[in-house]
Amino acid sequence: MPQITFRTIHSNYSRLSDKEKIIADYILENPQLIIHATISEIAEKLEIADATVFRFCKRIGFGGFQEMKIALAADLAKPSLPVYDEITEADDVHTVAAKVFRSNIQTLENTLTLLKPQAIKQAASLLLDAEHIYFFGTGGSAVVAMDAYHKFMRTGKDCFAFFDSHFQLMAASQMKSTDVAMIISHSGTNKDTCNILRTVEESGAQSIAITAFPKSTIAQLATTTLLTTSEETEYRSEALSSRIAQLSLIDALYVNIMIHNKEASKKALTQIRNAISKTRS
């Protein structure tokens, strides 16, 4: 199974129009035929307009049909990633645990294939240069934002995070051009999260988006975007299974900052360890 292209189509599938889903289904079922066809041949085969095929390619994050074909051909030339079995009611406790672990491993592998070196480099650079770092996320993403805050306190950087979306909006309005916001949202279209990012933009601050949808609002508005992948299953929503990828991207950024901000990080880490040691009997 192709890696990046198939995962990208699956991640965007629920947002496609009916005609775009016809194109998506055809690509998923006939990848070998696609790489040898023209856009007009695909359009004629599916009885849709050339422009619809082109818009589909743009919708899933490619510059056009040719770019999508090149990515698909590259994917077909790579070894397939293992596809793990769905969890069933007949599975025992250990089997369920094993399948969850394997699914998480696959999510990490798939996300790694989407990780663009320039994007992660830019994100790390923004964080290193930031005077203050703010972590934003609503609902389940607020938990991920708080985890990021918990990690980045150890870097020696001034960091902020709030569970309440109104507090987040207020904090965003007080940001400066020297600050950086990290915005976490699986869908990238949550209304509160989008309003927070727009407020960050108005403040002149830079931003890093972590989302699964390259054409989502926050992906388009942010200074740089890091993409995750995940799959919907009967017992785990797509948003839930994406958490492990979000946490890992944040962890990768945290370690990079710790390495490049070594002296300040060491001092902050020592202070935190000394403070925590007082809680132990």
Secondary structure, 3 states (H helix, E strand, C coil): CCCHHHHHHHHHHHHCCHHHHHHHHHHHHCHHHHCCCCHHHHHHHHCCCHHHHHHHHHHCCCCCHHHHHHHHHHHHCCCCCCCCCCCCCCCCHHHHHHHHHHHHHHHHHHHHHHCCHHHHHHHHHHHHHCCEEEEECCCHHHHHHHHHHHHHHHHCCEEEECCCHHHHHHHHHCCCCCCEEEEECCCCCCHHHHHHHHHHHHHCCEEEEEECCCCCHHHHHCCEEEECCCCCCCCCCHHHHCHHHHHHHHHHHHHHHHHHCHHHHHHHHHHHHHHHHCCCC
